Amino acid sequence: MTVSTVNLESDLPDARGNQTPRPRLHSRTQVLLHGPIIPTLLTLAWPNLLIMVAQASTGLIETYFVAKLGTDALAGMALVFPAVMLMQMVSAGAMGGSISSAIARALGADRTEDADALALHAVIINAGLGLLLSATMLAFGEPIYRFLGGNGGELRAALTYSNIVFAGNVLLWTMNGLASVVRGTGNMLVPALVICGGVLLLVPLSPLLIFGIGPFPALGIAGGGVALVLFNAAGVAVLGWYVISGRTSRGCAS
């Protein structure tokens, strides 16, 4: 997994007076290190704000369509919604911020090999955490939702939705891990475009799977869970291709 490419700018004398290649910082790294503070912060901030709005919108979109299934379905989803949002905030915010920060520091110090290693290990750790939390919710979802007050039809709806969403939880963590890797190179726009594009896909996909339109079967509240998992899978595919193909490196080159 490559997040950077070293170019040569000029030669520097070593201790013996010999000329050694000097690495040239990438254009986005140069902006992060030497650009005017306020314009740089605003340039980095608005795509991140867009991502936060888009990710919060996924829950609202799902809730709108699930509400049409009845009170039990809506109450069941309300039990699961805090756990889903917690996964999003921790994977994209707490872990994601750490990933972006570590990669940005490595690139700023010209430690490109360290940045590549950080990117690989970050995605592996995120995926591992996603699997661990997925197993936890699949094993203990029912007592957790009972503790929150769920019972009867709303508990059955909650478990149906939760089991599907958390079965694909590793995709959410991996997507946010990859997005954080790209953001660490100073590229805030690509993750924003990918996630916002996924939300646009979610708008028609949710009702198609929930209510069954044309060749699509009516899956009820389970359809909302399937749509959300497909949204995360699409994000992983696009961001994974972007990073592995080396486009992050070429995008950073000056």
MARBA-3410 file (N, C-alpha, C, O; in Angstrom, 1 decimal):
254
0.9,-1.2,0.0,0.0,0.0,0.0,0.9,1.2,0.0,1.7,1.4,0.9 ~ 0.8,2.1,-1.0,1.7,3.2,-1.2,0.9,4.5,-1.1,-0.1,4.7,-1.7 ~ 1.4,5.4,-0.2,0.8,6.7,0.0,1.6,7.8,-0.4,1.2,9.0,-0.4 ~ 2.9,7.5,-0.9,3.8,8.6,-1.2,4.8,8.1,-2.2,5.1,6.9,-2.3 ~ 5.4,9.1,-2.9,6.5,8.8,-3.9,7.6,9.9,-3.7,7.2,11.1,-3.7
8.8,9.5,-3.6,9.9,10.4,-3.4,10.4,10.9,-4.7,10.8,10.1,-5.6 ~ 10.5,12.2,-4.9,11.2,12.8,-6.1,12.5,13.5,-5.6,12.6,13.8,-4.5 ~ 13.4,13.7,-6.6,14.6,14.3,-6.2,14.7,15.8,-6.7,14.3,16.1,-7.8 ~ 15.1,16.7,-5.8,15.1,18.1,-6.1,16.5,18.6,-6.4,16.7,19.2,-7.4 ~ 17.4,18.3,-5.5,18.8,18.8,-5.7,19.7,17.9,-4.9,19.2,17.0,-4.1
21.0,18.0,-5.0,22.0,17.2,-4.3,22.5,18.0,-3.1,22.7,19.2,-3.2 ~ 22.7,17.3,-2.0,23.3,17.9,-0.8,24.6,17.2,-0.5,24.7,15.9,-0.7 ~ 25.6,17.9,0.0,26.9,17.2,0.3,26.7,16.4,1.6,26.1,16.9,2.6 ~ 27.3,15.2,1.7,27.3,14.5,2.9,28.5,14.8,3.7,29.2,15.8,3.4 ~ 28.8,14.0,4.8,29.9,14.4,5.7,31.3,14.3,5.0,32.2,15.0,5.4
31.4,13.6,3.9,32.7,13.5,3.1,32.7,14.5,2.0,33.7,14.5,1.2 ~ 31.7,15.3,1.8,31.6,16.2,0.7,31.0,15.7,-0.6,31.0,16.4,-1.6 ~ 30.6,14.4,-0.6,29.9,13.8,-1.7,28.5,14.3,-1.9,27.9,14.7,-0.9 ~ 28.0,14.4,-3.1,26.7,14.8,-3.4,25.7,13.7,-3.2,25.8,12.6,-3.8 ~ 24.7,13.9,-2.4,23.6,12.9,-2.1,22.3,13.5,-2.5,22.0,14.7,-2.4
21.4,12.6,-3.0,20.1,13.2,-3.5,19.3,13.7,-2.3,19.4,13.2,-1.2 ~ 18.6,14.8,-2.5,17.7,15.4,-1.5,16.3,15.2,-1.9,15.9,15.6,-3.1 ~ 15.4,14.6,-1.1,14.1,14.4,-1.4,13.3,15.7,-1.5,13.5,16.6,-0.7 ~ 12.4,15.7,-2.4,11.5,16.9,-2.6,10.1,16.6,-2.0,9.5,15.6,-2.3 ~ 9.6,17.5,-1.2,8.3,17.3,-0.6,7.2,17.4,-1.6,7.4,18.1,-2.6
6.2,16.6,-1.4,5.1,16.7,-2.4,4.3,18.0,-2.2,4.4,18.7,-1.2 ~ 3.6,18.4,-3.2,2.9,19.7,-3.3,2.0,19.9,-2.1,2.0,20.9,-1.4 ~ 1.2,18.8,-1.8,0.2,19.0,-0.7,1.0,19.0,0.7,0.5,19.7,1.6 ~ 2.1,18.3,0.8,2.9,18.3,2.0,3.5,19.7,2.2,3.5,20.2,3.3 ~ 3.9,20.3,1.1,4.5,21.7,1.1,3.5,22.7,1.6,3.8,23.6,2.4
2.2,22.5,1.1,1.1,23.4,1.6,0.9,23.3,3.0,0.7,24.2,3.8 ~ 0.8,22.0,3.5,0.6,21.8,4.9,1.7,22.3,5.8,1.4,22.8,6.9 ~ 2.9,22.3,5.3,4.1,22.8,6.1,4.3,24.3,6.0,4.7,24.9,7.0 ~ 4.0,24.8,4.8,4.4,26.2,4.6,3.3,27.1,4.1,3.5,28.3,4.0 ~ 2.1,26.6,3.9,1.0,27.4,3.4,0.4,28.3,4.5,0.7,28.1,5.6
-0.3,29.4,4.0,-0.9,30.3,5.0,-1.9,29.5,5.9,-2.7,28.7,5.4 ~ -1.9,29.8,7.2,-2.7,28.9,8.1,-4.2,28.9,7.9,-4.8,27.8,7.7 ~ -4.8,30.1,7.8,-6.3,30.1,7.8,-6.8,29.5,6.4,-7.7,28.7,6.5 ~ -6.3,29.9,5.3,-6.7,29.3,4.0,-6.5,27.8,4.0,-7.3,27.1,3.4 ~ -5.3,27.4,4.5,-5.1,25.9,4.5,-6.1,25.2,5.4,-6.6,24.1,5.0
-6.4,25.7,6.6,-7.3,25.1,7.4,-8.7,25.0,6.8,-9.4,24.0,6.9 ~ -9.1,26.1,6.2,-10.4,26.1,5.5,-10.5,25.1,4.4,-11.5,24.5,4.1 ~ -9.4,25.0,3.6,-9.4,24.1,2.5,-9.5,22.7,3.0,-10.1,21.8,2.3 ~ -8.9,22.4,4.1,-8.9,21.0,4.7,-10.3,20.7,5.4,-10.7,19.6,5.4 ~ -10.9,21.8,5.9,-12.0,21.6,6.7,-13.3,21.3,6.0,-14.1,20.5,6.4
-13.5,22.0,4.8,-14.9,21.9,4.2,-15.2,20.5,3.7,-16.3,20.1,3.8 ~ -14.2,19.8,3.1,-14.5,18.4,2.7,-14.8,17.5,3.9,-15.7,16.6,3.8 ~ -14.1,17.8,5.0,-14.3,16.9,6.2,-15.7,17.2,6.8,-16.4,16.3,7.2 ~ -16.2,18.5,6.7,-17.5,18.8,7.2,-18.5,18.1,6.3,-19.6,17.7,6.8 ~ -18.2,18.1,5.0,-19.1,17.4,4.1,-19.3,15.9,4.4,-20.4,15.4,4.3
-18.2,15.3,4.8,-18.2,13.9,5.1,-19.1,13.6,6.3,-19.9,12.7,6.4 ~ -18.9,14.5,7.3,-19.7,14.3,8.6,-21.2,14.5,8.3,-22.0,13.7,8.8 ~ -21.5,15.4,7.5,-23.0,15.6,7.1,-23.5,14.4,6.3,-24.6,13.9,6.6 ~ -22.6,13.9,5.4,-23.0,12.7,4.6,-23.2,11.5,5.4,-24.2,10.8,5.3 ~ -22.3,11.3,6.4,-22.4,10.1,7.2,-23.6,10.1,8.2,-24.3,9.1,8.4
-23.8,11.3,8.7,-25.0,11.5,9.5,-26.3,11.3,8.7,-27.3,10.8,9.2 ~ -26.2,11.7,7.4,-27.4,11.6,6.6,-27.8,10.1,6.3,-29.0,9.8,6.0 ~ -26.8,9.2,6.4,-27.2,7.8,6.1,-28.2,7.3,7.1,-29.1,6.6,6.8 ~ -28.0,7.7,8.4,-29.0,7.3,9.4,-30.3,7.9,9.2,-31.3,7.3,9.4 ~ -30.4,9.2,8.8,-31.6,9.9,8.5,-32.4,9.3,7.4,-33.6,9.1,7.4
-31.6,8.9,6.3,-32.2,8.3,5.1,-32.9,7.0,5.5,-34.0,6.7,5.1 ~ -32.1,6.2,6.2,-32.6,4.8,6.6,-33.8,5.0,7.5,-34.8,4.3,7.3 ~ -33.8,5.9,8.5,-34.9,6.1,9.4,-36.1,6.5,8.7,-37.2,6.1,9.0 ~ -36.0,7.4,7.7,-37.2,7.9,7.0,-37.9,6.8,6.3,-39.2,6.7,6.4 ~ -37.2,5.9,5.6,-37.9,4.8,4.9,-38.4,3.7,5.9,-39.4,3.1,5.7
-37.5,3.4,6.9,-37.9,2.3,7.9,-39.2,2.8,8.6,-40.0,1.9,9.0 ~ -39.4,4.1,8.9,-40.5,4.6,9.6,-41.8,4.2,8.9,-42.9,4.1,9.6 ~ -41.8,4.0,7.6,-43.0,3.7,6.9,-43.4,2.2,7.1,-44.5,1.8,6.6 ~ -42.5,1.4,7.7,-42.9,0.0,8.0,-43.7,-0.1,9.3,-44.3,-1.2,9.5 ~ -43.8,0.9,10.1,-44.6,0.8,11.3,-43.8,1.2,12.5,-42.6,1.4,12.5
-44.5,1.2,13.7,-43.9,1.7,14.9,-42.8,0.7,15.4,-41.7,1.1,15.9 ~ -43.1,-0.6,15.3,-42.1,-1.6,15.8,-40.8,-1.5,15.1,-39.7,-1.5,15.7 ~ -40.8,-1.3,13.7,-39.6,-1.2,12.9,-38.9,0.1,13.3,-37.6,0.0,13.4 ~ -39.6,1.2,13.5,-38.9,2.4,13.8,-38.3,2.4,15.2,-37.2,2.8,15.4 ~ -39.0,1.8,16.2,-38.5,1.7,17.5,-37.3,0.7,17.5,-36.3,1.0,18.3
-37.4,-0.3,16.8,-36.2,-1.3,16.7,-35.0,-0.6,16.1,-33.9,-0.8,16.6 ~ -35.2,0.2,15.1,-34.0,0.9,14.5,-33.5,1.9,15.5,-32.3,2.2,15.5 ~ -34.4,2.6,16.2,-33.9,3.5,17.2,-33.0,2.9,18.3,-32.1,3.6,18.8 ~ -33.2,1.6,18.6,-32.3,1.0,19.5,-30.9,0.7,18.9,-29.9,0.8,19.7 ~ -30.9,0.5,17.6,-29.6,0.2,17.0,-28.8,1.4,16.6,-27.6,1.4,16.5
-29.6,2.5,16.3,-29.0,3.7,15.7,-27.8,4.2,16.6,-26.8,4.6,16.0 ~ -27.9,4.3,17.9,-26.7,4.8,18.7,-25.5,4.0,18.5,-24.4,4.5,18.4 ~ -25.6,2.7,18.4,-24.5,1.8,18.2,-23.9,2.0,16.9,-22.6,2.0,16.7 ~ -24.7,2.2,15.8,-24.2,2.4,14.5,-23.4,3.7,14.4,-22.3,3.8,13.8 ~ -24.0,4.8,15.0,-23.3,6.1,15.0,-22.0,6.1,15.8,-21.1,6.7,15.5
-22.0,5.3,16.9,-20.8,5.1,17.7,-19.7,4.5,16.8,-18.5,5.0,16.9 ~ -20.0,3.5,16.1,-19.1,2.9,15.2,-18.5,3.9,14.2,-17.3,3.9,13.9 ~ -19.4,4.7,13.6,-19.0,5.7,12.6,-18.0,6.7,13.3,-17.0,7.1,12.7 ~ -18.4,7.2,14.4,-17.6,8.3,15.1,-16.3,7.8,15.5,-15.3,8.5,15.4 ~ -16.2,6.6,16.1,-14.9,6.1,16.6,-14.0,5.7,15.4,-12.8,6.0,15.4
-14.6,5.0,14.4,-13.7,4.6,13.3,-13.2,5.8,12.4,-12.1,5.8,11.9 ~ -14.1,6.8,12.2,-13.7,7.9,11.4,-13.1,9.0,12.2,-12.2,9.8,11.7 ~ -13.5,9.2,13.5,-13.0,10.3,14.3,-11.8,9.9,15.1,-10.7,10.4,14.9 ~ -12.0,9.1,16.1,-11.0,8.8,17.1,-9.8,8.0,16.4,-8.7,8.5,16.4 ~ -10.1,6.9,15.8,-9.1,6.1,15.1,-8.7,6.9,13.8,-7.5,6.9,13.5
-9.6,7.4,13.1,-9.3,8.1,11.8,-8.4,9.3,12.0,-7.5,9.5,11.2 ~ -8.7,10.1,13.0,-7.8,11.2,13.3,-6.4,10.8,13.6,-5.4,11.5,13.2 ~ -6.3,9.7,14.4,-4.9,9.2,14.7,-4.2,8.7,13.5,-3.0,9.0,13.3 ~ -4.9,8.0,12.6,-4.3,7.5,11.3,-3.8,8.7,10.5,-2.7,8.7,10.0 ~ -4.7,9.7,10.3,-4.3,10.8,9.4,-3.2,11.6,10.0,-2.3,12.0,9.3
-3.2,11.8,11.3,-2.1,12.5,12.0,-0.8,11.8,11.8,0.2,12.4,11.6 ~ -0.8,10.5,12.1,0.5,9.7,12.0,1.1,9.8,10.6,2.3,10.0,10.4 ~ 0.2,9.6,9.6,0.7,9.6,8.2,1.2,11.0,7.8,2.2,11.1,7.1 ~ 0.5,12.0,8.2,0.9,13.4,7.9,2.2,13.7,8.5,3.1,14.4,7.9 ~ 2.4,13.3,9.8,3.7,13.6,10.4,4.9,12.8,9.7,6.0,13.4,9.5
4.6,11.6,9.3,5.7,10.8,8.6,6.0,11.5,7.3,7.2,11.6,6.9 ~ 5.0,11.9,6.5,5.3,12.6,5.2,6.0,13.9,5.4,6.8,14.3,4.6 ~ 5.5,14.6,6.4,6.2,15.9,6.7,7.6,15.8,7.1,8.4,16.7,6.9 ~ 8.0,14.7,7.6,9.4,14.4,8.0,10.2,13.7,6.9,11.3,13.2,7.2 ~ 9.6,13.5,5.7,10.2,12.8,4.6,10.4,11.3,4.9,11.2,10.7,4.3
9.7,10.8,5.8,9.8,9.3,6.1,8.7,8.6,5.3,7.7,8.1,5.9 ~ 8.9,8.5,4.0,7.9,7.9,3.2,7.7,6.5,3.4,6.5,6.0,3.3 ~ 8.7,5.7,3.7,8.5,4.3,4.0,7.7,4.1,5.2,6.9,3.1,5.3 ~ 7.9,4.9,6.2,7.1,4.8,7.4,5.7,5.1,7.1,4.8,4.5,7.7 ~ 5.4,6.1,6.3,4.1,6.5,5.9,3.4,5.3,5.2,2.2,5.0,5.5
4.1,4.6,4.3,3.5,3.4,3.7,3.2,2.3,4.7,2.1,1.7,4.6 ~ 4.1,2.1,5.6,3.9,1.1,6.6,2.7,1.4,7.5,1.9,0.6,7.9 ~ 2.6,2.7,7.9,1.5,3.2,8.7,0.2,3.0,8.1,-0.8,2.6,8.7 ~ 0.1,3.2,6.8,-1.1,3.1,6.0,-1.6,1.6,6.1,-2.8,1.4,6.3 ~ -0.7,0.7,5.8,-1.0,-0.7,5.8,-1.5,-1.2,7.2,-2.5,-1.8,7.3
-0.7,-0.8,8.2,-1.0,-1.3,9.6,-2.3,-0.6,10.1,-3.1,-1.3,10.8 ~ -2.5,0.6,9.7,-3.8,1.3,10.1,-5.0,0.6,9.6,-6.0,0.4,10.3 ~ -5.0,0.2,8.3,-6.1,-0.4,7.8,-6.3,-1.8,8.4,-7.5,-2.2,8.7 ~ -5.3,-2.5,8.7,-5.4,-3.8,9.3,-5.9,-3.7,10.7,-6.8,-4.5,11.1 ~ -5.5,-2.7,11.5,-6.0,-2.5,12.8,-7.5,-2.1,12.8,-8.2,-2.6,13.6
-7.8,-1.2,11.9,-9.2,-0.8,11.8,-10.1,-2.0,11.5,-11.2,-2.2,12.0 ~ -9.7,-2.8,10.5,-10.4,-4.0,10.1,-10.6,-5.0,11.3,-11.6,-5.6,11.5 ~ -9.5,-5.2,12.1,-9.5,-6.0,13.2,-10.5,-5.5,14.3,-11.2,-6.3,14.9 ~ -10.5,-4.2,14.5,-11.4,-3.7,15.5,-12.9,-3.8,15.0,-13.8,-4.1,15.8 ~ -13.1,-3.7,13.7,-14.4,-3.9,13.1,-14.9,-5.3,13.3,-16.0,-5.5,13.7
-14.0,-6.3,13.1,-14.4,-7.7,13.3,-14.7,-8.0,14.8,-15.6,-8.7,15.1 ~ -13.9,-7.4,15.7,-14.1,-7.6,17.1,-15.4,-7.1,17.6,-16.2,-7.7,18.3 ~ -15.7,-5.8,17.2,-17.0,-5.2,17.6,-18.2,-5.9,16.9,-19.3,-6.0,17.5 ~ -17.9,-6.4,15.7,-19.0,-7.1,15.0,-19.3,-8.4,15.8,-20.5,-8.7,16.0 ~ -18.3,-9.1,16.2,-18.6,-10.3,17.0,-19.3,-10.0,18.3,-20.1,-10.8,18.7
-18.9,-8.9,18.9,-19.5,-8.5,20.2,-21.0,-8.3,20.1,-21.8,-8.7,20.8 ~ -21.3,-7.5,19.0,-22.7,-7.1,18.8,-23.6,-8.3,18.4,-24.7,-8.5,18.7 ~ -23.0,-9.2,17.6,-23.7,-10.4,17.1,-24.0,-11.3,18.3,-25.0,-12.0,18.3 ~ -23.0,-11.4,19.2,-23.1,-12.3,20.3,-24.0,-11.8,21.4,-24.8,-12.5,22.1 ~ -23.9,-10.5,21.7,-24.6,-9.9,22.8,-25.6,-8.8,22.5,-26.0,-8.0,23.3
-26.0,-8.8,21.2,-27.0,-7.8,20.8,-28.3,-7.8,21.5,-28.8,-6.8,22.0 ~ -28.8,-9.0,21.7,-30.1,-9.2,22.3,-30.1,-8.7,23.8,-31.0,-7.9,24.1 ~ -29.2,-9.1,24.6,-29.2,-8.5,26.0,-28.9,-7.0,26.0,-29.5,-6.3,26.9 ~ -28.1,-6.5,25.1,-27.9,-5.1,25.1,-29.2,-4.3,24.7,-29.5,-3.3,25.4 ~ -29.9,-4.8,23.7,-31.1,-4.1,23.4,-32.2,-4.3,24.4,-33.1,-3.4,24.6
-32.2,-5.4,25.1,-33.2,-5.6,26.2,-32.9,-4.6,27.3,-33.8,-4.1,27.9 ~ -31.6,-4.4,27.6,-31.2,-3.5,28.6,-31.6,-2.1,28.3,-32.0,-1.3,29.2 ~ -31.6,-1.8,27.0,-32.1,-0.4,26.5,-33.6,-0.3,26.5,-34.1,0.8,26.2 ~ -34.3,-1.4,26.8,-35.8,-1.3,26.9,-36.5,-2.0,25.8,-37.7,-1.9,25.7 ~ -35.8,-2.6,24.9,-36.5,-3.3,23.8,-37.1,-4.6,24.2,-36.6,-5.3,25.0
-38.3,-4.8,23.6,-39.0,-6.1,23.8,-40.0,-6.3,22.7,-40.4,-5.3,22.0 ~ -40.5,-7.5,22.6,-41.6,-7.8,21.6,-41.1,-7.5,20.2,-40.0,-7.8,19.8 ~ -42.0,-6.9,19.4,-41.8,-6.6,18.0,-40.6,-5.7,17.7,-39.9,-5.9,16.8 ~ -40.5,-4.7,18.6,-39.4,-3.8,18.4,-38.0,-4.4,18.6,-37.0,-4.1,18.0 ~ -37.9,-5.4,19.6,-36.7,-6.1,19.8,-36.4,-7.0,18.6,-35.2,-7.1,18.2
-37.4,-7.7,18.1,-37.2,-8.5,16.9,-36.7,-7.7,15.7,-35.8,-8.1,15.0 ~ -37.3,-6.5,15.5,-36.9,-5.6,14.4,-35.4,-5.1,14.7,-34.6,-5.1,13.7 ~ -35.1,-4.8,15.9,-33.8,-4.3,16.2,-32.7,-5.4,15.9,-31.7,-5.1,15.3 ~ -33.0,-6.6,16.3,-32.1,-7.7,16.1,-31.9,-8.0,14.6,-30.8,-8.3,14.1 ~ -33.0,-8.0,13.8,-32.9,-8.2,12.4,-32.0,-7.2,11.7,-31.2,-7.5,10.9
-32.2,-5.9,12.1,-31.4,-4.8,11.5,-30.0,-4.9,12.0,-29.1,-4.7,11.2 ~ -29.8,-5.1,13.3,-28.5,-5.0,13.9,-27.6,-6.2,13.4,-26.5,-5.9,13.1 ~ -28.2,-7.4,13.3,-27.4,-8.5,12.8,-26.8,-8.3,11.4,-25.7,-8.7,11.1 ~ -27.6,-7.7,10.6,-27.1,-7.4,9.2,-26.1,-6.3,9.2,-25.0,-6.5,8.6 ~ -26.4,-5.2,9.9,-25.5,-4.1,9.9,-24.1,-4.5,10.5,-23.1,-4.2,10.0
-24.2,-5.2,11.6,-22.9,-5.5,12.3,-22.2,-6.7,11.7,-21.0,-6.9,11.9 ~ -22.9,-7.5,10.9,-22.2,-8.6,10.1,-21.3,-7.9,9.1,-20.2,-8.5,8.8 ~ -21.6,-6.7,8.7,-20.8,-6.0,7.7,-20.0,-4.8,8.3,-19.6,-3.9,7.6 ~ -19.9,-4.9,9.7,-19.3,-3.8,10.4,-17.8,-3.6,10.0,-17.3,-2.4,10.0 ~ -17.1,-4.6,9.6,-15.7,-4.5,9.2,-15.6,-3.6,8.0,-14.6,-3.0,7.8
-16.6,-3.6,7.1,-16.6,-2.8,5.9,-16.6,-1.3,6.3,-15.9,-0.5,5.7 ~ -17.4,-0.9,7.3,-17.4,0.5,7.8,-16.1,0.9,8.3,-15.6,2.0,8.0 ~ -15.5,0.0,9.2,-14.2,0.4,9.7,-13.1,0.4,8.7,-12.2,1.3,8.7 ~ -13.1,-0.5,7.7,-12.1,-0.5,6.7,-12.3,0.8,5.8,-11.3,1.4,5.4 ~ -13.5,1.1,5.4,-13.7,2.3,4.6,-13.2,3.5,5.3,-12.5,4.4,4.6
-13.5,3.7,6.6,-13.0,4.9,7.3,-11.5,4.9,7.5,-10.9,5.9,7.5 ~ -11.0,3.7,7.6,-9.5,3.6,7.7,-8.8,4.0,6.4,-7.9,4.8,6.4 ~ -9.3,3.6,5.3,-8.8,4.0,4.0,-9.0,5.5,3.8,-8.1,6.2,3.3 ~ -10.2,6.0,4.1,-10.4,7.5,4.0,-9.4,8.3,4.8,-9.0,9.3,4.4 ~ -9.1,7.8,6.0,-8.2,8.5,6.9,-6.8,8.4,6.3,-6.0,9.4,6.5
-6.4,7.3,5.7,-5.1,7.3,5.0,-5.0,8.3,3.9,-4.0,9.0,3.9 ~ -6.0,8.4,3.1,-6.0,9.5,2.0,-6.0,10.9,2.6,-5.2,11.7,2.1 ~ -6.7,11.1,3.7,-6.7,12.4,4.3,-5.4,12.8,4.9,-5.0,13.9,4.9 ~ -4.7,11.7,5.4,-3.3,12.0,5.9,-2.3,12.5,4.9,-1.3,13.1,5.3 ~ -2.6,12.3,3.6,-1.7,12.9,2.6,-2.1,14.3,2.2,-1.4,14.9,1.4
-3.1,14.8,2.9,-3.5,16.2,2.6,-4.7,16.2,1.6,-5.1,17.3,1.2 ~ -5.1,15.1,1.1,-6.2,15.0,0.1,-7.5,14.8,0.9,-7.9,13.6,1.2 ~ -8.3,15.9,1.1,-9.5,15.7,1.8,-10.7,15.5,0.9,-11.8,15.1,1.3 ~ -10.5,15.9,-0.4,-11.6,15.9,-1.3,-12.0,14.5,-1.8,-13.2,14.3,-1.9 ~ -11.1,13.7,-2.1,-11.5,12.3,-2.6,-12.3,11.5,-1.6,-13.4,11.0,-2.0
-12.0,11.4,-0.3,-12.9,10.7,0.6,-14.2,11.4,0.7,-15.2,10.7,0.8 ~ -14.3,12.7,0.6,-15.6,13.4,0.7,-16.4,13.0,-0.5,-17.6,12.8,-0.4 ~ -15.8,13.0,-1.7,-16.6,12.7,-2.9,-17.1,11.2,-2.9,-18.2,10.9,-3.3 ~ -16.2,10.3,-2.4,-16.6,8.9,-2.4,-17.8,8.7,-1.4,-18.7,8.0,-1.8 ~ -17.7,9.2,-0.2,-18.7,9.0,0.8,-20.0,9.7,0.4,-21.1,9.1,0.5
-19.9,10.9,-0.2,-21.1,11.6,-0.6,-21.7,10.9,-1.8,-23.0,10.8,-1.9 ~ -20.9,10.3,-2.7,-21.4,9.5,-3.8,-22.1,8.3,-3.3,-23.2,7.9,-3.9 ~ -21.6,7.7,-2.2,-22.3,6.5,-1.6,-23.6,6.9,-1.0,-24.6,6.1,-1.1 ~ -23.8,8.1,-0.5,-25.0,8.5,0.1,-26.1,8.7,-1.0,-27.2,8.3,-0.9 ~ -25.6,9.2,-2.2,-26.5,9.3,-3.3,-27.0,8.0,-3.8,-28.1,7.8,-4.3
-26.1,7.0,-3.7,-26.5,5.6,-4.0,-27.5,5.0,-3.0,-28.4,4.3,-3.4 ~ -27.3,5.4,-1.8,-28.2,4.9,-0.7,-29.6,5.4,-0.8,-30.6,4.7,-0.4 ~ -29.8,6.6,-1.3,-31.2,7.2,-1.4,-32.1,6.3,-2.2,-33.2,6.0,-1.7 ~ -31.8,5.8,-3.4,-32.7,4.9,-4.1,-32.6,3.5,-3.7,-33.6,2.7,-3.8 ~ -31.4,3.1,-3.2,-31.2,1.7,-2.8,-32.0,1.3,-1.6,-32.6,0.2,-1.6
-32.1,2.1,-0.6,-32.9,1.8,0.6,-34.3,1.4,0.3,-34.8,0.4,0.7 ~ -35.1,2.3,-0.4,-36.5,2.0,-0.6,-36.6,0.7,-1.5,-37.6,0.0,-1.4 ~ -35.7,0.6,-2.5,-35.8,-0.6,-3.4,-35.7,-1.9,-2.6,-36.4,-2.8,-2.9 ~ -34.8,-1.9,-1.6,-34.6,-3.2,-0.8,-35.6,-3.3,0.3,-36.0,-4.4,0.7 ~ -36.1,-2.2,0.9,-37.0,-2.2,2.0,-38.4,-2.6,1.5,-39.1,-3.5,2.1
-38.9,-1.9,0.4,-40.3,-2.1,0.0,-40.4,-3.1,-1.2,-41.5,-3.6,-1.4 ~ -39.3,-3.3,-1.9,-39.4,-4.2,-3.0,-40.0,-3.6,-4.2,-41.2,-3.5,-4.3 ~ -39.2,-3.1,-5.1,-39.7,-2.5,-6.3,-39.1,-3.2,-7.6,-37.9,-3.4,-7.6 ~ -40.0,-3.5,-8.5,-39.5,-4.3,-9.7,-39.0,-5.6,-9.3,-39.6,-6.4,-8.6 ~ -37.7,-5.9,-9.8,-37.1,-7.2,-9.5,-36.6,-7.3,-8.1,-36.2,-8.4,-7.7
-36.6,-6.2,-7.3,-36.0,-6.3,-6.0,-37.0,-6.8,-5.0,-38.2,-6.4,-5.0 ~ -36.6,-7.8,-4.1,-37.6,-8.4,-3.2,-37.8,-7.4,-2.0,-36.9,-6.6,-1.7 ~ -39.0,-7.5,-1.4,-39.3,-6.6,-0.2,-38.7,-7.3,1.0,-39.2,-8.3,1.5 ~ -37.6,-6.7,1.5,-36.9,-7.3,2.7,-37.3,-6.6,4.0,-36.9,-7.1,5.1 ~ -38.1,-5.6,4.0,-38.5,-4.9,5.2,-37.3,-4.2,5.8,-36.5,-3.7,5.1
-37.3,-4.2,7.2,-36.2,-3.5,7.8,-34.8,-4.1,7.5,-33.8,-3.5,7.6 ~ -34.8,-5.4,7.2,-33.5,-6.1,6.8,-33.0,-5.4,5.5,-31.8,-5.3,5.4 ~ -33.9,-4.9,4.6,-33.4,-4.2,3.4,-32.6,-3.0,3.7,-31.7,-2.6,3.0 ~ -33.0,-2.3,4.8,-32.3,-1.1,5.2,-30.9,-1.4,5.6,-29.9,-0.7,5.3 ~ -30.7,-2.6,6.4,-29.4,-3.0,6.8,-28.6,-3.4,5.6,-27.4,-3.1,5.5
-29.2,-4.1,4.7,-28.4,-4.6,3.5,-27.9,-3.4,2.7,-26.8,-3.3,2.2 ~ -28.8,-2.3,2.5,-28.4,-1.1,1.8,-27.2,-0.4,2.4,-26.3,0.0,1.8 ~ -27.2,-0.4,3.8,-26.1,0.3,4.5,-24.8,-0.5,4.3,-23.7,0.1,4.1 ~ -24.9,-1.8,4.4,-23.7,-2.7,4.2,-23.2,-2.5,2.7,-21.9,-2.4,2.5 ~ -24.1,-2.4,1.7,-23.6,-2.2,0.3,-23.0,-0.8,0.2,-22.0,-0.7,-0.6
-23.5,0.2,0.9,-22.9,1.5,0.8,-21.5,1.5,1.3,-20.6,2.0,0.7 ~ -21.2,0.8,2.4,-19.9,0.7,3.0,-19.0,-0.2,2.1,-17.8,0.1,1.9 ~ -19.5,-1.2,1.5,-18.7,-2.1,0.6,-18.3,-1.3,-0.6,-17.1,-1.4,-1.1 ~ -19.2,-0.4,-1.2,-18.8,0.4,-2.3,-17.7,1.4,-1.9,-16.8,1.6,-2.7 ~ -17.8,1.9,-0.8,-16.7,2.9,-0.3,-15.4,2.2,-0.2,-14.4,2.8,-0.5
-15.4,1.0,0.4,-14.1,0.2,0.5,-13.5,-0.1,-0.9,-12.3,0.1,-1.1 ~ -14.4,-0.5,-1.8,-13.9,-0.8,-3.2,-13.2,0.4,-3.8,-12.2,0.3,-4.4 ~ -13.9,1.5,-3.8,-13.4,2.7,-4.5,-12.1,3.3,-3.8,-11.1,3.5,-4.4 ~ -12.2,3.4,-2.5,-11.0,4.0,-1.7,-9.8,3.0,-1.8,-8.7,3.4,-1.9 ~ -10.2,1.7,-1.7,-9.1,0.7,-1.7,-8.4,0.7,-3.1,-7.2,0.6,-3.2
-9.2,0.8,-4.2,-8.6,0.9,-5.5,-7.8,2.2,-5.6,-6.7,2.2,-6.2 ~ -8.2,3.3,-5.1,-7.5,4.6,-5.2,-6.2,4.5,-4.5,-5.2,5.0,-5.0 ~ -6.1,3.9,-3.3,-4.9,3.8,-2.6,-3.9,2.8,-3.2,-2.7,3.1,-3.4 ~ -4.4,1.6,-3.5,-3.5,0.5,-4.0,-3.0,0.8,-5.4,-1.9,0.4,-5.7 ~ -3.8,1.5,-6.2,-3.4,1.8,-7.5,-2.3,2.9,-7.6,-1.7,3.1,-8.6
-2.0,3.5,-6.5,-0.9,4.5,-6.4,-1.4,5.9,-6.8,-0.5,6.8,-6.9 ~ -2.7,6.1,-6.9,-3.2,7.4,-7.3,-3.0,8.4,-6.2,-2.8,9.6,-6.4 ~ -2.9,7.9,-4.9,-2.6,8.8,-3.8,-1.2,9.4,-4.0,-1.0,10.6,-3.7 ~ -0.3,8.5,-4.4,1.1,9.0,-4.6,1.2,10.0,-5.7,1.8,11.0,-5.6 ~ 0.6,9.7,-6.9,0.7,10.6,-8.0,-0.1,11.9,-7.7,0.3,12.9,-8.2
-1.1,11.8,-6.9,-1.8,13.0,-6.6,-1.0,13.9,-5.7,-1.3,15.1,-5.6 ~ -0.1,13.3,-4.9,0.7,14.1,-4.0,2.0,14.7,-4.6,2.6,15.6,-4.1 ~ 2.3,14.1,-5.8,3.6,14.5,-6.4,3.5,15.9,-6.9,2.5,16.3,-7.5 ~ 4.5,16.7,-6.8,4.5,18.1,-7.2,5.1,18.1,-8.6,5.1,19.2,-9.2
END
